[in-house]
Amino acid sequence: MSQNRERFKSDTVETGEANGVAPGSCGGLESLELRVSGSTQRVTQENGFPTGDHRSSRFSGFGVSKAVTDVGRAIKIMEKGEYYCLIENEYGNVISSYGDVGKTYLNWCANTAESLDIGVPWIMCQENDAPQPMINTCNGWYYDSFTPNNPNSPKMWTANWTGWFKGWGSKDPHRTAEDVAFAVGRFFQVGGTFQNYYMYHGGTNFGRTARRPYIATSYDYDAPLDEYGNLNQPKWGHLKELHLILKSMEKILTHGDVNTIDYGNSVSVTVYTLNETSSCFFGNANWTSDGNITFQGNQYTVPAWSVTILPDCKKEVYNTARVNTQTSVMVKKINRVKMNLSASNGYGGLRSSKILFFMVRDPLLQINFMEQKAVANDAIHIDGNDLNCGKEMTLKVNTTGPVLHAYVNGKYLDGISSFVFEKEAKMKPGRNQITLLSVTVGLKNYGAKFDLVQAGIVGLVELVGHRRDDEYIISNKWVYKVGLNGEEKQLTALNQGMILLCLTWKGWVKNMLGVNGESIGRFWPSFLADEDGCADTCNFRRAYDNNKCVTNCGQPSQIWYHVPRSFLQINGTNTLVLFEEMGINPSLVNFQTVTVGSACGNVYEGNKLELSCHGGQTISDIRFASFGDPQGTCGSFKEGSCTAKNSLSTIQKVVFEEESHCCLGLEQCQE
């Protein structure tokens, strides 16, 4: 297959987005969203289509890799700073649910965007039938097979998912450096002109910014730059090397002729040719066996599930399955911080074990619940002659979750993290007070008609006696409230203090925390992940999804929480305020610093390996070195069946004693 790529007059580079608040626009560009008519909802009127003066949509702008459809537009974009603009994101995933109205809305978006005449192209992420001249793009794990709906449009990948988000009650997802690099290599092998990472920089859902249900406070996403801003090695380094090579091949990839040779068994060779020069990709999408090929008289082995890049079609410079960058083992070091704990049953301090209600207007509000969504107060009158008087009755509540707390006559019945509440309670003669507090942890923000999805208590609330006809219907109309009077009074806006990076606790149940007046987010360590599905090793070969290569089975989804240095000061006192629904001893809380504990890696013959400590730390020792077939993984290397004698002592001598190579006391070293 041969194709001329002259129409793409631009370079080919990767971009990354450092906004880690929550998923939204393609490529993690939610922070660049512009609001039109004061709203960003896709639909504002009946039947899911905006009408009149209430129309609204999403418009975003972001720098890209200059992949454009003609020379004139390329020059114009370069003069304006090289931008594409985004209208709508992943609407194609839900458009079928809206029928003809959805298609009408899509056309309205396109016409509105074009009418602005801003002079740069518009894109629609994950919209296969995007109307012209919109450029449709793709989001997901792999998109080498993606083809734009217009043959004159560039092949753009707007969201290459580098990992996945952490959820309450879920295991930790990981996507390997080898697999991300394989996806990128395959995309550019088969004609890709632009790709963007989501996420490139992990983040934190401070406050209530975790918008979907059950999304945790950490939005690290296993990104190349982690939640704390540290290099996530080897992913960061492996992708850096890949893009340096792709950048060096920019001219031939965007202007050259392309020819693909199929070797069978999912092995192929793609050759780009320009002005008597050529560059090659060797791809092997078979996940079980290596590919052995003969190309231009030379023998090559392409490891399973990998792409080899040869900028001159002769020498192998990079292979996605062979990582030649360090792996950093991150550790958390305990800070010697003096913790002065105080407890309060009301405003102004740490919560310990009691739950206190107080009456403020109507309805009843609970000052200690920071994630309050719906609360209701109702009274049931039980006649003294009623056979149920003084006996246990069953309170039944249907709820969409995730948590419901129930009180009868001031006595706490229980709190559940499920969807049907049934608890027995004893009724007294006369007036019986029933109080329900429904708590949400994020609201649905994606999917067809997500704005119509109910949250909290749904349907009837019933009080059932021992006889079938002994049933009382509680008809209270549930009300909604976000935030608390305590927040409005800025209870957490106290003194500021020391430089710390993260904190942890075990034994707590659920709610929110703040440091020096800044909300760190929700905590829910009592919600454990399933015990099954984790493994000590991860095979990067074969297609990835967020259920592959998971860790943390049977453990709390998150016990470490990011405290940015900008929230703190060097001198003074740090004040940590915890709002706990159930109440546990706060003495288990401690602050620790995240840093590189050790660094290690494999280096293939003929390549260099750079080791770096980062964070101002320096190299103090080399504990293992083997030239041959070393076994194991970083932190647990051991010699294999074939190893050169004195490997460790030779490296130690070169690194620590030879003046021209000495790395002792330095932050980084390259050998």
MOLINUR-V72301 format. One record per residue. RES is the residue in three letters. PSI is psi in radians with two decimals (999 if undefined). OMEGA is omega in whole degrees, -180 to 180 (* if undefined). Layout:
{{RES,PSI,OMEGA} {RES,PSI,OMEGA}}
//
This chain:
{{MET,2.26,-179} {SER,2.45,-178} {GLN,2.39,175} {ASN,2.29,-175} {ARG,0.36,-175} {GLU,-0.42,-175} {ARG,-0.31,-179} {PHE,1.64,-174} {LYS,1.21,-177} {SER,3.03,177} {ASP,3.05,-177} {THR,1.79,-179} {VAL,2.90,177} {GLU,2.66,173} {THR,2.80,177} {GLY,2.73,-178} {GLU,2.32,-174} {ALA,0.30,178} {ASN,1.96,-176} {GLY,0.40,-175} {VAL,-0.96,-177} {ALA,2.73,180} {PRO,2.53,179} {GLY,-1.74,-180} {SER,2.80,-176} {CYS,2.49,179} {GLY,0.21,180} {GLY,0.63,-173} {LEU,0.38,-176} {GLU,-0.54,-177} {SER,-0.30,-179} {LEU,0.13,-177} {GLU,2.36,176} {LEU,2.43,-179} {ARG,2.27,-180} {VAL,2.25,-179} {SER,0.53,174} {GLY,0.28,-177} {SER,2.67,174} {THR,0.15,177} {GLN,2.52,179} {ARG,-0.66,-177} {VAL,2.37,-177} {THR,-0.15,-179} {GLN,-3.08,-178} {GLU,2.67,178} {ASN,0.27,173} {GLY,0.34,-180} {PHE,2.29,-179} {PRO,2.45,-179} {THR,2.88,174} {GLY,-2.44,-177} {ASP,0.13,-176} {HIS,0.23,-178} {ARG,2.55,179} {SER,2.75,178} {SER,-2.96,-180} {ARG,2.27,175} {PHE,2.22,178} {SER,2.62,176} {GLY,2.48,178} {PHE,2.57,179} {GLY,2.50,-175} {VAL,-2.93,-174} {SER,0.38,173} {LYS,0.47,177} {ALA,1.92,-173} {VAL,3.06,-170} {THR,-0.21,177} {ASP,2.82,-175} {VAL,-0.76,-178} {GLY,-0.79,179} {ARG,-0.62,180} {ALA,-0.79,-180} {ILE,-0.74,-180} {LYS,-0.73,179} {ILE,-0.71,179} {MET,-0.67,179} {GLU,-0.53,-178} {LYS,0.05,179} {GLY,0.18,173} {GLU,1.39,-178} {TYR,2.59,158} {TYR,2.79,175} {CYS,2.49,-178} {LEU,2.30,168} {ILE,2.15,-174} {GLU,2.54,-179} {ASN,2.08,176} {GLU,0.45,175} {TYR,-0.45,179} {GLY,-0.39,179} {ASN,-0.34,-175} {VAL,-0.08,-172} {ILE,-0.57,-177} {SER,-0.44,-179} {SER,-0.31,-178} {TYR,-0.03,177} {GLY,-2.52,-178} {ASP,-0.55,180} {VAL,-0.65,178} {GLY,-0.75,178} {LYS,-0.69,178} {THR,-0.75,178} {TYR,-0.73,-180} {LEU,-0.78,179} {ASN,-0.65,177} {TRP,-0.73,177} {CYS,-0.85,-178} {ALA,-0.79,-179} {ASN,-0.69,179} {THR,-0.77,180} {ALA,-0.82,-179} {GLU,-0.59,-178} {SER,-0.35,179} {LEU,-0.41,175} {ASP,0.92,-177} {ILE,-0.14,173} {GLY,0.17,176} {VAL,2.74,-178} {PRO,2.68,175} {TRP,2.52,176} {ILE,2.71,172} {MET,2.04,-178} {CYS,2.34,174} {GLN,0.82,-180} {GLU,1.55,-173} {ASN,-0.55,-179} {ASP,0.60,179} {ALA,2.24,-179} {PRO,2.56,178} {GLN,2.53,8} {PRO,0.40,176} {MET,2.49,176} {ILE,2.06,179} {ASN,2.41,-178} {THR,3.12,-175} {CYS,2.67,177} {ASN,2.41,175} {GLY,-2.84,-176} {TRP,-0.77,-176} {TYR,2.35,178} {TYR,0.66,173} {ASP,-0.47,-178} {SER,-0.03,-178} {PHE,2.41,176} {THR,2.18,178} {PRO,2.69,-178} {ASN,-0.09,175} {ASN,2.13,-178} {PRO,-0.27,178} {ASN,0.06,179} {SER,2.57,176} {PRO,2.66,179} {LYS,1.85,-171} {MET,2.32,179} {TRP,1.78,-171} {THR,-0.24,178} {ALA,1.64,171} {ASN,1.91,-174} {TRP,1.93,-178} {THR,-0.24,179} {GLY,-2.40,178} {TRP,2.80,-178} {PHE,2.72,178} {LYS,2.42,179} {GLY,2.63,175} {TRP,2.29,-178} {GLY,0.20,-178} {SER,2.79,176} {LYS,2.92,179} {ASP,2.08,178} {PRO,2.53,178} {HIS,2.38,172} {ARG,2.21,-172} {THR,2.73,176} {ALA,-0.67,-179} {GLU,-0.70,-176} {ASP,-0.71,177} {VAL,-0.78,180} {ALA,-0.67,178} {PHE,-0.78,180} {ALA,-0.73,179} {VAL,-0.80,-180} {GLY,-0.76,179} {ARG,-0.69,-178} {PHE,-0.80,-180} {PHE,-0.45,176} {GLN,-0.67,-174} {VAL,0.52,169} {GLY,0.19,177} {GLY,2.51,180} {THR,-0.27,-179} {PHE,2.43,171} {GLN,2.53,-176} {ASN,2.50,-179} {TYR,2.40,169} {TYR,1.90,-4} {MET,2.68,171} {TYR,-0.57,177} {HIS,2.08,177} {GLY,2.95,-177} {GLY,-2.91,-177} {THR,2.35,176} {ASN,1.35,180} {PHE,2.67,179} {GLY,-2.23,179} {ARG,0.45,-175} {THR,-0.12,172} {ALA,1.71,-165} {ARG,-0.55,179} {ARG,2.69,177} {PRO,2.43,173} {TYR,0.21,173} {ILE,2.30,-174} {ALA,3.02,179} {THR,-0.71,177} {SER,2.31,172} {TYR,0.80,-177} {ASP,-0.69,173} {TYR,0.20,-176} {ASP,0.65,-175} {ALA,2.82,179} {PRO,-0.61,170} {LEU,2.16,-171} {ASP,-3.10,-177} {GLU,-0.57,-177} {TYR,-0.06,-178} {GLY,0.06,178} {ASN,2.69,173} {LEU,2.18,176} {ASN,1.58,-177} {GLN,2.39,18} {PRO,0.05,-173} {LYS,-0.81,-178} {TRP,-0.86,-177} {GLY,-0.68,-179} {HIS,-0.70,178} {LEU,-0.59,177} {LYS,-0.81,179} {GLU,-0.69,180} {LEU,-0.80,-176} {HIS,-0.48,172} {LEU,-0.71,179} {ILE,-0.79,178} {LEU,-0.70,179} {LYS,-0.67,180} {SER,-0.37,-179} {MET,0.21,-172} {GLU,-0.87,-175} {LYS,-0.83,-176} {ILE,-0.55,180} {LEU,-0.50,-176} {THR,-0.19,-179} {HIS,-0.25,-171} {GLY,2.88,170} {ASP,2.59,-177} {VAL,2.41,179} {ASN,2.33,-178} {THR,2.33,178} {ILE,2.17,-180} {ASP,2.06,179} {TYR,0.00,-178} {GLY,2.90,179} {ASN,0.62,178} {SER,0.35,177} {VAL,2.31,-179} {SER,2.75,175} {VAL,2.25,178} {THR,2.23,-177} {VAL,2.19,173} {TYR,2.28,-176} {THR,2.36,178} {LEU,2.14,176} {ASN,0.84,176} {GLU,0.24,171} {THR,2.76,-178} {SER,2.66,174} {SER,2.58,-172} {CYS,2.58,168} {PHE,2.26,171} {PHE,2.02,-178} {GLY,2.43,176} {ASN,1.75,-180} {ALA,0.08,175} {ASN,2.22,-175} {TRP,0.01,-178} {THR,-0.42,-174} {SER,2.58,176} {ASP,2.76,178} {GLY,2.20,177} {ASN,2.08,-175} {ILE,2.77,172} {THR,2.14,-178} {PHE,2.13,-179} {GLN,0.72,175} {GLY,-0.02,-179} {ASN,2.62,180} {GLN,2.38,179} {TYR,2.58,173} {THR,2.17,179} {VAL,1.92,-178} {PRO,2.67,178} {ALA,2.49,176} {TRP,0.98,-178} {SER,2.89,174} {VAL,2.28,175} {THR,2.36,-180} {ILE,2.25,178} {LEU,1.68,-177} {PRO,-0.45,178} {ASP,0.18,-178} {CYS,0.29,179} {LYS,-0.95,-174} {LYS,2.26,175} {GLU,2.07,-178} {VAL,-0.54,-175} {TYR,2.41,172} {ASN,2.31,-173} {THR,-0.42,-178} {ALA,-0.15,-178} {ARG,1.81,-175} {VAL,2.05,179} {ASN,0.72,178} {THR,2.83,-173} {GLN,2.72,167} {THR,2.18,180} {SER,2.21,175} {VAL,1.87,-178} {MET,2.42,179} {VAL,2.84,177} {LYS,2.09,-177} {LYS,2.32,-178} {ILE,2.28,173} {ASN,2.45,178} {ARG,1.29,-177} {VAL,2.28,177} {LYS,2.07,-178} {MET,1.98,174} {ASN,1.91,-175} {LEU,2.43,173} {SER,2.70,-178} {ALA,2.64,180} {SER,2.53,175} {ASN,0.19,-180} {GLY,-2.43,-178} {TYR,2.58,161} {GLY,0.03,-179} {GLY,-2.90,179} {LEU,2.51,173} {ARG,2.50,176} {SER,-1.35,-171} {SER,-0.33,-175} {LYS,2.62,174} {ILE,2.17,-174} {LEU,2.29,172} {PHE,2.64,168} {PHE,2.70,-175} {MET,2.19,174} {VAL,1.96,-180} {ARG,-2.63,-180} {ASP,2.14,16} {PRO,-3.04,177} {LEU,2.29,-180} {LEU,2.56,-180} {GLN,2.00,-171} {ILE,-0.29,-175} {ASN,-0.08,180} {PHE,1.93,-175} {MET,-0.22,-177} {GLU,0.60,-173} {GLN,2.32,177} {LYS,-0.89,-179} {ALA,2.38,178} {VAL,2.46,-179} {ALA,2.63,179} {ASN,2.32,177} {ASP,2.75,-179} {ALA,2.37,176} {ILE,2.27,180} {HIS,2.16,178} {ILE,2.05,180} {ASP,2.51,-178} {GLY,-0.41,179} {ASN,-0.08,180} {ASP,2.37,-179} {LEU,-0.34,180} {ASN,-0.14,-178} {CYS,2.20,180} {GLY,0.05,-179} {LYS,2.91,178} {GLU,2.27,172} {MET,2.84,-177} {THR,2.15,175} {LEU,2.10,-178} {LYS,2.23,-180} {VAL,2.24,172} {ASN,2.22,-177} {THR,2.62,175} {THR,0.03,178} {GLY,-2.99,4} {PRO,-0.31,-176} {VAL,2.45,175} {LEU,2.31,175} {HIS,2.40,-177} {ALA,2.45,178} {TYR,2.43,173} {VAL,2.08,-179} {ASN,0.71,177} {GLY,-0.09,-179} {LYS,2.25,-178} {TYR,2.16,179} {LEU,-1.01,-177} {ASP,2.90,171} {GLY,2.36,-177} {ILE,2.71,174} {SER,0.86,-180} {SER,-2.77,-169} {PHE,-0.07,175} {VAL,2.14,-180} {PHE,2.14,176} {GLU,1.94,180} {LYS,2.54,179} {GLU,2.51,178} {ALA,2.52,-179} {LYS,2.24,180} {MET,2.49,178} {LYS,2.83,177} {PRO,2.48,177} {GLY,-2.47,-172} {ARG,2.21,176} {ASN,2.15,-176} {GLN,2.17,178} {ILE,2.19,-179} {THR,2.25,179} {LEU,2.37,176} {LEU,1.98,179} {SER,2.24,-174} {VAL,2.34,175} {THR,2.66,175} {VAL,1.36,-176} {GLY,2.53,179} {LEU,2.65,-180} {LYS,2.27,-178} {ASN,0.24,178} {TYR,2.68,-180} {GLY,2.91,-179} {ALA,2.21,176} {LYS,0.71,-178} {PHE,-0.43,-179} {ASP,-0.21,179} {LEU,-0.07,-179} {VAL,2.22,-178} {GLN,2.60,177} {ALA,2.41,179} {GLY,-2.54,-175} {ILE,2.24,178} {VAL,2.58,178} {GLY,-2.86,-176} {LEU,2.64,169} {VAL,2.20,-171} {GLU,2.61,172} {LEU,1.97,-170} {VAL,2.28,177} {GLY,-2.91,-176} {HIS,-0.37,176} {ARG,2.66,-174} {ARG,-0.63,-177} {ASP,0.03,178} {ASP,1.41,-177} {GLU,2.24,180} {TYR,2.29,-180} {ILE,2.15,178} {ILE,1.96,-170} {SER,0.28,-179} {ASN,2.42,176} {LYS,2.06,-175} {TRP,2.49,-180} {VAL,2.84,-174} {TYR,2.46,177} {LYS,2.32,176} {VAL,2.29,-179} {GLY,2.96,-174} {LEU,2.78,177} {ASN,-0.60,179} {GLY,-0.62,176} {GLU,-0.74,179} {GLU,-0.55,177} {LYS,-0.01,177} {GLN,0.91,-179} {LEU,-0.49,-177} {THR,-0.05,-177} {ALA,1.33,-178} {LEU,-2.66,-177} {ASN,2.85,179} {GLN,2.85,-174} {GLY,-2.29,-162} {MET,2.82,179} {ILE,1.99,-180} {LEU,2.85,-177} {LEU,-0.60,-178} {CYS,2.82,177} {LEU,2.79,-179} {THR,2.76,169} {TRP,2.68,175} {LYS,2.63,178} {GLY,-0.18,175} {TRP,2.90,-173} {VAL,-1.15,-174} {LYS,2.47,161} {ASN,-2.30,-172} {MET,2.85,179} {LEU,2.73,178} {GLY,2.65,178} {VAL,2.10,177} {ASN,0.74,177} {GLY,-0.08,179} {GLU,2.30,-180} {SER,2.16,178} {ILE,-0.48,178} {GLY,-2.93,-179} {ARG,2.62,168} {PHE,2.59,-178} {TRP,0.99,-176} {PRO,-0.21,179} {SER,-0.19,-179} {PHE,1.81,-174} {LEU,2.59,175} {ALA,2.79,175} {ASP,2.66,-177} {GLU,-0.27,-175} {ASP,2.68,173} {GLY,-0.14,-179} {CYS,2.71,178} {ALA,2.74,-179} {ASP,-0.44,-179} {THR,2.84,-180} {CYS,2.12,176} {ASN,1.96,-176} {PHE,-0.29,-177} {ARG,2.57,-178} {ARG,2.68,-172} {ALA,2.41,-178} {TYR,2.56,161} {ASP,3.07,-172} {ASN,-0.02,175} {ASN,0.01,-179} {LYS,2.52,176} {CYS,0.81,179} {VAL,2.70,177} {THR,3.14,173} {ASN,0.52,179} {CYS,2.43,176} {GLY,0.18,-176} {GLN,2.86,174} {PRO,2.50,-178} {SER,-0.59,180} {GLN,2.20,174} {ILE,-0.21,178} {TRP,2.39,-176} {TYR,2.35,-175} {HIS,2.15,173} {VAL,1.75,-178} {PRO,2.56,178} {ARG,-0.51,-180} {SER,-0.28,177} {PHE,-0.17,-169} {LEU,2.88,176} {GLN,2.79,-177} {ILE,-0.75,-176} {ASN,2.68,177} {GLY,-2.82,-175} {THR,2.30,172} {ASN,2.38,176} {THR,2.09,178} {LEU,2.13,179} {VAL,2.14,180} {LEU,2.25,174} {PHE,1.93,-172} {GLU,2.22,-177} {GLU,-0.73,-173} {MET,-0.56,176} {GLY,1.88,179} {ILE,2.78,180} {ASN,2.10,-177} {PRO,0.03,-176} {SER,-0.21,180} {LEU,-0.15,180} {VAL,2.40,173} {ASN,2.68,179} {PHE,2.44,176} {GLN,2.80,-179} {THR,2.33,179} {VAL,2.26,-179} {THR,2.98,177} {VAL,2.12,179} {GLY,-0.75,177} {SER,2.78,180} {ALA,2.48,-179} {CYS,3.04,179} {GLY,2.91,173} {ASN,2.52,173} {VAL,2.24,-179} {TYR,2.63,-175} {GLU,2.32,-179} {GLY,-0.06,179} {ASN,2.93,177} {LYS,2.63,177} {LEU,2.19,177} {GLU,2.21,178} {LEU,2.36,-177} {SER,2.49,-180} {CYS,-0.63,-179} {HIS,2.92,176} {GLY,0.40,179} {GLY,0.01,178} {GLN,2.78,-178} {THR,2.79,-180} {ILE,2.24,-178} {SER,-0.35,-175} {ASP,2.74,171} {ILE,2.08,-170} {ARG,-0.36,-179} {PHE,2.44,173} {ALA,2.39,179} {SER,2.25,174} {PHE,1.95,-176} {GLY,-2.07,177} {ASP,1.12,-179} {PRO,2.59,-178} {GLN,2.91,176} {GLY,-3.00,-179} {THR,3.01,-178} {CYS,2.24,-177} {GLY,-0.27,-180} {SER,0.67,178} {PHE,2.64,172} {LYS,2.76,-179} {GLU,2.53,178} {GLY,-2.79,-178} {SER,-0.32,-180} {CYS,2.02,-179} {THR,2.50,179} {ALA,2.38,179} {LYS,2.59,176} {ASN,0.46,179} {SER,-0.84,-177} {LEU,-0.85,-178} {SER,-0.59,179} {THR,-0.79,180} {ILE,-0.74,180} {GLN,-0.68,-180} {LYS,-0.78,-179} {VAL,-0.77,-173} {VAL,-0.64,-172} {PHE,-0.33,-172} {GLU,-0.66,-178} {GLU,2.19,-173} {GLU,-0.64,-176} {SER,-0.30,-177} {HIS,0.02,-170} {CYS,2.19,-179} {CYS,-0.09,-177} {LEU,2.19,179} {GLY,-0.02,178} {LEU,2.80,-180} {GLU,-0.49,179} {GLN,2.79,-176} {CYS,2.43,179} {GLN,2.19,178} {GLU,999,*}}
//
